[in-house]
Amino acid sequence: MRSKSYYAAIDLGSNSFHMLVVRVVAGSIQIVSKIKRKIRLAEGLQEDGTLSADAQQRALDCLAIFSDRVNDIAPQNIRAVGTAALRKLAADDPFLVAMQTVLGHPIEIISGEVEAQTIYQGIAHTTATNHALMVCDIGGASTEIAIGEGYTPLIVRSLHMGCVTWKQQFFPGGHISAERIANAVAAAQEVIAPHTSAFAQAQGLRVLGASGTFKALQEIARFREQPEVFKQDWLEALLAEASEYTDLENLTMPGLKADRVLVFLPGLCILVALFKELSLQTIEATEAALREGLVYGMLKELQHDDVQLRTLESLSAHYQTDLEQSIRVLNTYHELRSQLHHPALNEESMQAVARAVAYLHEIGLSLSYKRASRHSRYLLKHSNLPGFSVQEREALLKILEGVGGIIDEDSAPDTLQKGELALLTRILRIAVLLCQRRNNDRIPQIQAKLQGECIVLQLPSRFFTENRYLASLLIEEQQFQKDFGGLSLQEG
């Protein structure tokens, strides 16, 4: 019997074949299996428009593996698509029939525009933004770019250049030189130039990059402990670094993994050309791509206007947190924030992180009360958080460390992050603390204000004699915060 609980998305790309298998858990998708094989279809394209025998055999061997993996998944829960390299084959090419026979499932050869739309939707379903968004995917034989709002792509283009085809055209034999790099960038600019006006607004948008080139850049940045939001000068510095080598196979740039070496430089040339022609300011990597777009296309019920909230609710359900307590902490935080009148606290990203802390600071209790705060940080550090940017994830983990010790036996942290994150952490600590009776009626009515860096809390009359438990917590917190701006407690 074939399962209707699992879904499979199959992406037959020009460089790699991918399969993603997921199931729906608590209103979100849980990845249960990923398969990736380097097939290099684009390298096998011949002058007569057919694929070489070697490329065909690599593809069929991979599809046999895919077929075995999905033969217990309901056919209606499987979608397989082919992209740029397969688009170049004639519609009656017998190889396409052979592929479908081996896979045992229909393969849809999608247009470049549909590919760009699907990539956009995959990223949009896993990215939180209330504004227009641009996405980019540098594939093996084509590059897709799209601008849209919400889940709707408004401008899409599929450009005839990719990391494999650029490798063949500008780095034949794998040879590297500064001249070859310059020619590859210039040629990519020529391909992009006719579309510059259509993407004129791109320079003011958040731009996300999907797939191999961007994952390689992310890995390099992490290895070198550099920002994961990429700028043109850093990318051009990498080009200069690569130009010091003479052969792609010997490219051993720190942080670059061996399986990405051969196509990294051609993809980087295309990306630099995009920066130049579209006047991009920054770009950052995203986990989602075509496969996620295929999955969410099959799961209409998961289309959520607030991607971050979908993630928070899913994690809360999975770890069985007390949702009433989360809302209680969040409401208390917002009451404090509205009284303190600090402009940084009203920034969209700060509010997103504060909400995440309120929802997730207790998930560690699902493992153990002892060291629950540490458990919370560990679980989130190793969790997929659709909708949260790299910076928001980092801020979330730092603030969770800062609020440690309130809900468990751990001691307060030795230090806090500086600046606005420190203020946000201090306010969230107070919000969590004030809600420790887990009862809406027992949250004291207080007034809060800032005097310099000191947070001043005006407490009700007789608070210290009538609320011995919360009073003891606040006095301990006052002692802690004296090193981070101060906390003044005033009664009456």
BAZAPA-450793 format. One line per 8 residues: for each residue x, y, z of C-alpha. Coordinates in nm, 2 decimals, padded with zeros to 4 digits, always signed. Each point is the difference from the previous one (the first is absolute). Layout:
residues N
X,Y,Z | ...
***
This chain:
residues 492
+00.00,+00.00,+00.00 | +00.14,+00.34,-00.10 | +00.01,+00.27,+00.27 | -00.20,+00.32,-00.04 | +00.18,+00.16,+00.29 | +00.33,+00.06,-00.19 | +00.08,+00.23,-00.29 | +00.29,-00.01,-00.24
+00.14,+00.27,-00.23 | +00.25,-00.10,-00.27 | +00.21,+00.27,-00.17 | +00.19,-00.13,-00.30 | +00.25,+00.29,-00.04 | +00.27,+00.06,-00.25 | +00.28,-00.07,+00.25 | -00.16,-00.20,+00.27
-00.31,-00.21,+00.06 | -00.18,+00.05,+00.33 | -00.28,-00.17,+00.19 | -00.17,+00.14,+00.31 | -00.24,-00.21,+00.21 | -00.20,+00.17,+00.27 | -00.30,-00.05,+00.22 | -00.23,+00.25,+00.16
+00.05,+00.03,+00.38 | -00.18,+00.26,+00.22 | -00.09,+00.22,-00.30 | +00.35,+00.00,-00.15 | +00.21,-00.22,-00.21 | +00.26,-00.24,+00.14 | +00.27,-00.11,-00.23 | +00.05,-00.38,+00.04
+00.23,-00.07,-00.30 | +00.23,+00.18,-00.24 | +00.18,-00.16,-00.30 | +00.24,+00.19,-00.22 | +00.21,-00.13,-00.29 | +00.24,+00.19,-00.22 | -00.12,-00.10,-00.35 | +00.15,+00.28,-00.21
-00.27,-00.02,-00.27 | +00.10,+00.33,-00.15 | +00.36,-00.13,-00.06 | -00.15,-00.29,-00.20 | -00.19,+00.22,-00.24 | +00.13,-00.06,-00.36 | +00.00,+00.21,-00.31 | -00.29,-00.20,-00.15
-00.22,+00.08,+00.30 | +00.02,-00.34,+00.16 | +00.16,-00.11,+00.32 | +00.32,-00.21,+00.01 | -00.03,-00.37,+00.10 | +00.19,+00.06,+00.32 | -00.23,+00.28,+00.11 | -00.30,-00.20,-00.08
+00.13,-00.30,+00.20 | +00.08,+00.22,+00.30 | -00.36,+00.14,-00.01 | -00.17,-00.34,-00.03 | +00.21,-00.14,+00.28 | -00.11,+00.28,+00.23 | -00.36,-00.02,-00.11 | +00.00,-00.37,+00.10
+00.10,+00.10,+00.35 | -00.27,+00.27,+00.01 | -00.26,-00.25,-00.13 | +00.08,-00.25,+00.27 | -00.03,+00.28,+00.27 | -00.34,+00.12,-00.11 | -00.17,-00.33,-00.09 | -00.18,+00.01,+00.33
-00.12,+00.36,-00.03 | -00.34,+00.07,-00.15 | +00.04,+00.11,-00.37 | -00.21,+00.32,+00.06 | +00.26,+00.10,+00.26 | +00.29,-00.01,-00.24 | +00.11,+00.27,-00.24 | +00.30,-00.03,-00.23
+00.12,+00.28,-00.23 | +00.28,+00.05,-00.24 | +00.18,+00.33,-00.06 | +00.24,+00.17,-00.24 | +00.20,-00.30,-00.14 | -00.30,-00.21,-00.06 | -00.17,+00.30,-00.16 | +00.26,-00.01,-00.27
-00.10,-00.36,-00.11 | -00.25,-00.05,-00.27 | -00.35,-00.09,+00.13 | +00.02,-00.34,-00.17 | +00.35,-00.09,+00.13 | -00.03,-00.36,+00.10 | +00.22,+00.07,+00.31 | -00.30,+00.20,+00.15
-00.21,-00.32,-00.03 | +00.28,-00.21,+00.15 | +00.02,+00.24,+00.30 | -00.37,-00.02,+00.08 | +00.00,-00.38,-00.04 | +00.29,-00.04,+00.25 | -00.15,+00.25,+00.25 | -00.35,-00.14,-00.04
-00.15,+00.34,+00.02 | -00.08,+00.28,-00.24 | +00.28,+00.26,-00.05 | -00.11,+00.35,-00.09 | +00.25,+00.21,-00.19 | -00.08,+00.35,+00.12 | +00.08,+00.33,-00.17 | +00.26,+00.23,+00.14
-00.27,+00.25,+00.10 | -00.19,-00.28,+00.19 | +00.32,-00.10,+00.16 | +00.07,+00.36,+00.12 | -00.36,+00.02,+00.13 | +00.03,-00.33,+00.19 | +00.34,+00.10,+00.15 | -00.15,+00.33,+00.11
-00.30,-00.17,+00.17 | +00.23,-00.25,+00.18 | +00.20,+00.28,+00.14 | -00.31,+00.22,+00.08 | -00.15,-00.29,+00.20 | +00.31,-00.02,+00.22 | +00.09,+00.37,+00.03 | -00.17,+00.27,+00.21
-00.04,+00.33,-00.18 | -00.27,+00.25,-00.03 | +00.17,+00.17,-00.29 | +00.09,-00.08,-00.36 | +00.27,-00.27,-00.02 | +00.25,-00.10,-00.27 | +00.13,-00.35,-00.04 | +00.28,-00.15,-00.21
+00.10,-00.35,-00.09 | +00.32,-00.07,-00.20 | -00.06,-00.35,-00.14 | +00.22,-00.22,-00.22 | -00.13,+00.14,-00.34 | -00.23,+00.29,+00.09 | -00.04,+00.27,+00.26 | -00.34,+00.09,+00.13
-00.08,+00.33,+00.16 | -00.34,+00.13,+00.13 | -00.15,+00.28,+00.18 | -00.34,-00.03,+00.18 | -00.21,+00.08,+00.30 | -00.14,-00.25,+00.25 | -00.03,-00.33,-00.19 | -00.05,+00.16,-00.34
+00.29,+00.04,-00.24 | -00.05,+00.32,-00.20 | +00.31,+00.01,-00.23 | +00.18,-00.32,-00.10 | +00.29,-00.07,-00.23 | +00.19,-00.31,-00.10 | +00.35,+00.09,-00.14 | +00.20,-00.24,-00.22
+00.31,-00.03,+00.21 | +00.09,-00.23,+00.28 | +00.30,-00.12,+00.20 | +00.05,-00.31,-00.22 | -00.04,+00.17,-00.34 | +00.22,+00.29,+00.11 | +00.26,-00.25,+00.12 | +00.00,-00.16,-00.34
+00.00,+00.33,-00.20 | +00.25,+00.21,+00.20 | +00.21,-00.26,+00.20 | +00.05,-00.28,-00.26 | +00.22,-00.27,+00.14 | -00.05,+00.16,+00.34 | +00.27,+00.26,-00.06 | -00.02,+00.33,+00.20
+00.14,+00.34,-00.08 | -00.09,+00.36,+00.09 | -00.09,+00.05,-00.37 | -00.24,-00.30,-00.01 | -00.16,+00.12,+00.32 | -00.05,+00.35,-00.14 | -00.14,-00.14,-00.32 | -00.25,-00.22,+00.19
-00.12,+00.30,+00.20 | -00.03,+00.22,-00.30 | -00.19,-00.26,-00.20 | -00.25,-00.05,+00.29 | -00.05,+00.37,+00.01 | -00.09,+00.00,-00.37 | -00.27,-00.27,+00.07 | -00.14,+00.20,+00.29
+00.01,+00.34,-00.16 | -00.33,-00.03,-00.20 | -00.19,-00.06,+00.33 | +00.16,+00.28,+00.21 | -00.30,+00.23,-00.04 | -00.24,-00.27,+00.11 | +00.19,-00.05,+00.32 | +00.08,+00.37,+00.07
-00.16,-00.03,+00.35 | +00.23,-00.29,+00.10 | +00.26,+00.23,+00.15 | -00.24,+00.10,+00.28 | -00.13,-00.35,+00.08 | +00.10,-00.28,+00.22 | +00.17,-00.25,-00.24 | +00.02,-00.38,+00.08
+00.21,-00.25,-00.19 | -00.09,-00.37,-00.03 | +00.20,-00.31,-00.08 | +00.37,-00.10,-00.04 | +00.19,+00.33,-00.07 | -00.17,+00.17,+00.30 | +00.04,-00.30,+00.23 | +00.37,-00.01,-00.09
+00.03,+00.37,+00.08 | -00.17,-00.06,+00.33 | +00.23,-00.28,+00.09 | +00.31,+00.22,-00.09 | -00.13,+00.28,+00.21 | -00.07,-00.22,+00.30 | +00.34,-00.17,-00.02 | +00.17,+00.34,-00.01
-00.24,+00.15,+00.27 | -00.12,+00.27,-00.24 | -00.34,+00.15,-00.05 | -00.25,-00.22,-00.19 | -00.16,+00.30,-00.17 | +00.22,+00.03,-00.31 | +00.11,+00.32,-00.16 | +00.16,+00.07,-00.34
+00.35,+00.09,+00.14 | +00.02,-00.33,+00.19 | -00.11,-00.20,-00.31 | +00.26,+00.18,-00.22 | +00.26,-00.07,+00.26 | -00.08,-00.37,-00.03 | +00.03,+00.03,-00.38 | +00.35,+00.15,+00.05
+00.09,-00.28,+00.24 | -00.12,-00.26,-00.26 | +00.20,+00.16,-00.27 | +00.32,-00.09,+00.18 | -00.07,-00.37,-00.09 | +00.06,-00.15,-00.35 | -00.25,-00.29,+00.01 | -00.35,-00.05,+00.13
+00.09,-00.34,+00.15 | +00.27,+00.15,+00.21 | -00.22,+00.28,+00.14 | +00.05,-00.03,+00.37 | -00.15,+00.32,+00.14 | -00.05,-00.02,+00.38 | -00.36,-00.10,+00.07 | -00.08,-00.13,-00.35
-00.11,-00.37,+00.01 | +00.15,-00.24,-00.25 | -00.33,-00.09,-00.16 | -00.06,+00.36,-00.10 | +00.34,+00.08,-00.14 | -00.05,-00.05,-00.37 | -00.31,+00.22,-00.04 | +00.05,+00.26,+00.27
+00.21,+00.25,-00.19 | -00.23,+00.00,-00.31 | -00.30,+00.06,+00.23 | +00.19,+00.27,+00.19 | +00.07,+00.18,-00.34 | -00.37,+00.00,-00.07 | -00.09,+00.13,+00.34 | +00.25,+00.29,-00.02
-00.15,+00.09,-00.34 | -00.35,+00.01,+00.16 | +00.13,+00.24,+00.27 | +00.15,+00.23,-00.27 | -00.29,+00.00,-00.24 | -00.28,+00.02,+00.25 | +00.18,+00.22,+00.25 | -00.07,-00.24,+00.29
+00.11,+00.10,+00.35 | +00.01,-00.33,+00.17 | -00.12,-00.36,-00.04 | -00.03,-00.28,+00.25 | -00.04,-00.38,-00.03 | -00.33,-00.18,+00.06 | -00.06,-00.36,+00.06 | -00.31,-00.02,-00.22
+00.00,-00.05,-00.37 | -00.20,-00.17,-00.28 | -00.07,-00.31,+00.20 | -00.17,+00.19,+00.28 | -00.21,+00.19,-00.26 | -00.11,-00.34,-00.13 | -00.09,-00.12,+00.35 | -00.20,+00.31,+00.10
-00.18,-00.02,-00.33 | -00.13,-00.34,+00.11 | -00.08,+00.13,+00.35 | -00.23,+00.30,-00.04 | -00.11,-00.03,+00.36 | +00.35,+00.10,+00.12 | -00.02,+00.34,-00.18 | +00.02,+00.23,+00.29
+00.00,+00.38,-00.01 | +00.25,+00.01,+00.29 | +00.27,-00.25,-00.07 | +00.18,+00.07,+00.33 | -00.32,-00.05,+00.20 | -00.06,-00.33,-00.18 | +00.35,-00.11,+00.11 | -00.05,+00.11,+00.36
-00.33,-00.18,+00.03 | +00.14,-00.31,-00.16 | +00.30,-00.01,+00.24 | -00.23,+00.08,+00.30 | -00.23,-00.29,-00.09 | +00.29,-00.24,-00.06 | +00.16,+00.07,+00.34 | -00.34,+00.04,+00.17
+00.08,+00.33,+00.16 | -00.26,+00.19,+00.20 | -00.14,+00.23,-00.28 | -00.20,+00.20,+00.26 | +00.32,+00.08,+00.18 | +00.17,+00.10,-00.33 | -00.28,+00.25,-00.08 | +00.01,+00.12,+00.36
+00.37,+00.08,-00.02 | -00.04,+00.16,-00.35 | -00.28,+00.23,+00.12 | +00.20,+00.10,+00.31 | +00.30,+00.08,-00.22 | -00.22,+00.21,-00.23 | -00.14,+00.19,+00.29 | +00.35,+00.08,+00.13
+00.12,+00.09,-00.35 | -00.28,+00.24,-00.06 | +00.08,+00.18,+00.33 | +00.37,+00.03,-00.06 | -00.02,+00.18,-00.33 | +00.33,-00.11,-00.14 | +00.00,+00.02,-00.38 | +00.22,-00.31,-00.06
-00.26,-00.22,+00.18 | -00.26,+00.09,-00.27 | +00.22,-00.13,-00.29 | -00.15,-00.29,-00.18 | +00.29,-00.24,+00.05 | +00.01,+00.08,+00.38 | -00.37,-00.07,+00.04 | +00.04,-00.33,-00.20
+00.28,-00.11,+00.23 | -00.19,+00.10,+00.31 | -00.30,-00.20,-00.11 | +00.22,-00.30,-00.07 | +00.16,+00.02,+00.35 | -00.35,+00.01,+00.16 | -00.11,-00.31,-00.20 | +00.32,-00.20,+00.03
+00.18,+00.07,+00.32 | -00.17,-00.29,+00.18 | +00.04,-00.27,-00.26 | +00.30,-00.14,+00.20 | -00.24,-00.11,+00.27 | -00.11,-00.28,-00.24 | +00.33,-00.16,+00.08 | +00.07,+00.09,+00.36
-00.06,+00.27,+00.26 | +00.37,-00.01,+00.08 | +00.18,+00.22,-00.24 | -00.32,+00.06,-00.20 | +00.13,+00.33,-00.13 | +00.31,-00.17,-00.15 | -00.22,-00.27,-00.15 | -00.21,+00.27,-00.16
+00.30,+00.16,-00.17 | +00.14,-00.34,-00.11 | -00.33,-00.11,-00.15 | -00.04,+00.33,-00.19 | +00.36,+00.01,-00.12 | -00.06,-00.33,-00.17 | -00.35,+00.07,-00.12 | -00.13,+00.11,-00.34
-00.16,+00.35,+00.05 | -00.18,+00.09,-00.32 | -00.07,+00.37,-00.02 | +00.30,+00.11,+00.21 | +00.30,+00.17,-00.15 | +00.35,-00.09,+00.10 | +00.02,+00.31,+00.21 | -00.33,-00.07,+00.17
+00.11,-00.35,+00.08 | +00.32,+00.13,+00.15 | -00.18,+00.26,+00.20 | -00.25,-00.25,+00.13 | +00.27,-00.23,+00.13 | +00.19,+00.28,+00.16 | -00.32,+00.13,+00.18 | -00.09,-00.35,+00.11
+00.34,-00.02,+00.16 | -00.07,+00.33,+00.17 | -00.33,-00.10,+00.14 | +00.14,-00.32,+00.14 | -00.04,-00.10,+00.36 | -00.35,+00.14,+00.05 | -00.20,-00.31,-00.08 | +00.24,-00.26,+00.15
+00.29,-00.05,+00.25 | +00.27,+00.15,-00.22 | +00.16,+00.32,+00.11 | -00.03,+00.33,-00.18 | +00.24,+00.06,-00.29 | +00.33,+00.17,+00.07 | -00.05,+00.25,-00.27 | -00.25,+00.13,-00.26
+00.03,+00.11,-00.35 | +00.07,+00.37,-00.04 | -00.23,+00.27,-00.14 | -00.35,-00.06,-00.10 | +00.01,-00.37,+00.04 | +00.10,+00.05,+00.37 | -00.30,+00.23,+00.05 | -00.23,-00.25,-00.17
+00.14,-00.28,+00.21 | -00.04,+00.19,+00.33 | -00.37,+00.08,-00.08 | -00.07,-00.36,-00.10 | +00.16,-00.12,+00.33 | -00.24,+00.23,+00.19 | -00.30,-00.12,-00.21 | +00.08,-00.37,+00.06
+00.06,+00.07,+00.37 | -00.33,+00.19,+00.05 | -00.19,-00.30,-00.15 | +00.15,-00.27,+00.22 | -00.32,-00.05,+00.19 | -00.15,-00.11,-00.33 | -00.32,+00.18,+00.08 | -00.13,+00.31,-00.19
-00.17,+00.13,+00.32 | +00.33,-00.01,+00.20 | +00.21,+00.21,-00.25 | +00.05,+00.33,+00.19 | -00.12,+00.32,-00.16 | +00.32,+00.20,-00.04 | +00.13,+00.31,-00.17 | +00.34,+00.00,-00.17
+00.23,+00.27,-00.13 | +00.36,+00.05,-00.10 | +00.23,+00.23,+00.19 | +00.32,-00.01,-00.21 | +00.07,-00.37,-00.02 | -00.18,-00.08,+00.33 | -00.34,-00.17,-00.02 | -00.23,+00.14,+00.26
-00.30,-00.21,+00.11 | -00.28,+00.17,+00.20 | -00.16,-00.28,+00.20 | -00.34,+00.00,+00.17 | -00.03,+00.10,+00.37 | +00.08,-00.28,+00.25 | +00.15,-00.21,-00.29 | +00.30,-00.12,+00.20
-00.21,-00.13,+00.29 | -00.29,-00.14,-00.21 | +00.20,-00.16,-00.28 | +00.29,-00.16,+00.18 | +00.09,-00.25,-00.28 | +00.01,+00.25,-00.28 | +00.16,+00.26,+00.22 | +00.28,-00.24,+00.08
+00.06,-00.06,-00.38 | +00.00,+00.37,-00.07 | +00.25,+00.07,+00.27 | +00.23,-00.27,-00.14 | -00.05,+00.15,-00.35 | +00.09,+00.35,+00.13 | +00.33,-00.14,+00.13 | +00.07,-00.16,-00.34
-00.09,+00.31,-00.21 | +00.21,+00.24,+00.20 | +00.29,-00.10,-00.23 | -00.20,+00.06,-00.32 | -00.16,+00.34,+00.05 | -00.19,-00.05,+00.32 | -00.35,-00.09,+00.12 | -00.18,+00.23,+00.24
-00.30,-00.14,+00.20 | -00.24,+00.26,+00.15 | -00.31,-00.08,+00.20 | -00.32,+00.20,+00.02
***
